[in-house]
Amino acid sequence: MSGSSSKEKPAYLASNEHTTEPKPYPPRPFKARGSFVTRCEDCRLPALNCLCPYRVEAKSTIRFWLVLHDLEWKKPTNTGRLIKDCLPHTELFHWSRTEPDPRLLAHLNDPRFQPFLVFPDDQPDYMHRVVKGPIKDNVEEGRIPVFIILDGTWRQARRMFRHSPYLDRLPIVSLRTERLTRYRLRTPASAQHLCTAEVAAELLKQGGETTAADILDDYFDVFNESYAASRVHRVIDTPTPAMKRQLMRQDGIVE
């Protein structure tokens, strides 16, 4: 499989195949550190090191639904949008304790999908919901496997998990990996705490979608490298190894 690049607006700014998604960022201006930096309107990275030239779409039978905490919508360092760039079928939903996103509720009742909630299996009260064995062995024939990721800090994600009764009936997938985070833009509580894009890449890999996993992994590395360089006002003149692989995928040289 070869990826394809696009100079059109990213998929997360376009209409969804089946439903119309809300804009991924609210109309309120972003006023945190870096709010006065000139950014690319598409990738939202500092224009100094735009991410758009390295965007490659991947094919996958696995889908992702990201349920975002309100604060994540405004953060340019959020990595969930990288999944949407690489896997166009990815959908984004606002999280609310009292008013669940109606699109998400409709999707949860859609027989086409078989959703799994991604969450650690470290508490006894929901152990009965944790999926055993490979995901492919737990997917009914003819249904589309979907991973639901609660996108926020670890504290926010745990609160979202505990205060989302509409997710209580879902089976839980607990990601088991030796991978340590490579995310450099925020300081995690532990090296074992992967960011959203890293979690998705690992799930793709463990689900046998290695090509899609590699594309997302490299795209994440490009994002990581580009953003880190921009923070110190350094232009990346020579493409990094991950950048080179993405450019080669666009030319059909690397799958």
N, C-alpha and C positions, 0 to 999 in steps of 0.2 A: 504494500500500500504506500502510496506517496501522498504527502500532505499538499495542501494548496493554500496560497496566501491570498490576501484580499486587501485592497486599499479602500474598500467601502467602510462605512461606519461599522464598528464592532457589533457582533451579534446581540450583545446585551443592550444595545440602543435601538434594535429593530424589533418588529413585532414577532411574537412567538408563532410557531407553526400552527398551534391549536388555540392559543389564547393570547390576549394582549397583556403583556407584563407591565408593571409600573416602571417608571424610570428608576434605575438603580441608585440614583442619588437624589436626595430631596432638594427642593428649590432654595433652601436656606444656604447662604454662602459658607464655605469651609473657612473657619477662622483660626484654626490651630496653627502650630509651627509649620512654616512652609506655605502658608496660604497665599503669600504674595509672589510665589515663584511662578514664572511663566510655564504653563503646562500644555502638553498636546491635548486637544479637545477630545481625541478618540481614546488614547491609552491612559491619559491623566498622569503620565510620568512627566517630570521636568523636561521641557523641550530640548534641553542640552543633550539628553540621551534617550530619544524617543524609542518606545518599544515596538511600534507598529511594523518596522521593516522585518521583524523576526517572528511575526505571528503566523502560525501554521495550524490549520484545522486538521483534526484527527477523526477517524471513524471508530465507533465503539458501539457495542450492543448494550453496554452499561450506561445508565443515565444518572445524573446528579441533580438533586433539589437542595438548594441552599436556603436555610431559614436564618435570616440575618438579624442580629440584634440591632436596635436602632442606631447605636453609635458606630457600627461597622459601615453603614451606608456612606458615611461622610469621610472615611479614612482612605486616602490615596494608597496607603500601604496595605490595604486589604487584598489578600491573594485569591479570594473566591472568584473574583472577576476573571482571573487567569484561566480558570476552568471553563468559564463561559466562552472565552476567546477560542480555546482549543476544541471544546466540545459544544457545538451550537445548540444542542438539545437541552443543555443545562438550564434550569429555571431558578429564579430568585424570588424569595418570598419574605415579606416583612413579618417579624415575630411580634406578637402581642399576647399578653397574658389573658386579657379580657375579650379581645376581638380578633380571633384567628383569621388569617387571610382566606377569604372565600375560595380563591383559586386553589389553594392548597387542600382545603377540605374536599373540593370537588375531585381533585387528583387522587386523594386517598381512597375515594370511593369508585374510582375508575378501574374496571376489571382488566384493562389492558396492562396495568402496572402491578408489580410486586415490590412494594417499598420495604426497605430495611433502615432502621435508625442506627446511625453510627455513634457509639458511645462506649466508654470504658465499662468493663464488667467487674467493678470493684465494690459493689454494694449488694448485700444479700437479698434485698427486697424485690429486685427485678431479675435475679439470676435465671428464673424460669423462662424468661423471654430471650435469653442469649442463644443465638444460633450456634449449633455444633457442626463442625466439619466445613468443607469448602462451600462457598456461596452457590456455585453452580448446582450442587446437590440439593439445595434448598429452594430452588426456583422451579415453579410449576411450568410445564411445557406450554409454550405459546405466550407466556407473559414476559414483560420487559422488566429486568431487574433494575431497581432504583435505589441509590444510596442517599439518604437524607442526612445532611450535615448541619449541625447547629453552629452557626458561624459567629463567634464572639470570643472573648477571653475565656479561659477555663472557668473562672468564677461565673461569668455570664452564661456560658453554655450549661453549667450545672443548674443554674436558676431556670433557664429556659426548659431544661429537661423536666424539672420538678413541677413547673407551672404550665405545662402544656398537656392537659388531659386528652386532647384529641390525638396525641401521639402514643397514648398509653397501651393501645392494642397492637402496636407494631413490634415485630421481632427485632432484636438488637444484634448488631454486628460489632464486635469488639476487635479493633485492629491490633494484631500482634506482629510486631516487627522489631528488628534490631537497629533499624535506621535511627540516626540522630538528626535533629533539625539542622538545616543549613541556612535558615532564615536569619538575616543579619539586621533587619530594620526595626525589630522589636526584641526586647530581652525576655525570653521565656523563663518560666519558673523552673523548668527542667529541660535538659537537652533531649529528653524523650518526648517532650510536648511538640508535636509537629504542627506546622501551620496548615491552613485549610487546603492549599494546593498540594502540599506534600502528602496529606492524608489521602486525597483523591488519587494521586499518582500511585501510592502504595496499594490502594484498593483495586485500581486498574491492573496493576502488576499481579496481584494475588488472584484476580479474576481471569487471568490469562490474556488480558489485553495489553501485551507488552509494547506494541508499537505506539499506541495511544499514551501509555505510561511514559515512554521515553520522550515523546513530543512535549507532554506537559511538564516533565521534569526539566528538560532543557529550556523551555519557555520560562519556567520559574527561575532557573539560574540566570537567564538573561535579565529578567526583572530585578532579581536580587543585585546583580552586578551593576546594572544601569542606574538603579535608584541609589545604591551606596556611593557610586562615583559622583552622581549629581549632587549629593549632599555636601561634598567637599569641592563642588564646582569644577570637577574634572571631566573632560570629554574623553570618551573611549574611542580612540582613533583606530586601533587595531582590533578587529573582531576577536572575541574570546572563543574558546573551543565550542561552547554551547551555541554561540551566535553562528559560528561557521556551520555547525550541524543543521541549524534551522534554515540557513540560506541554501544549503545543499538539498534539504527536503523540498524547498520551494522549487528547485530545479529538477526534482525527481531523481537525484543522485543517491540519497539516503532515504530509507523507508522509516 
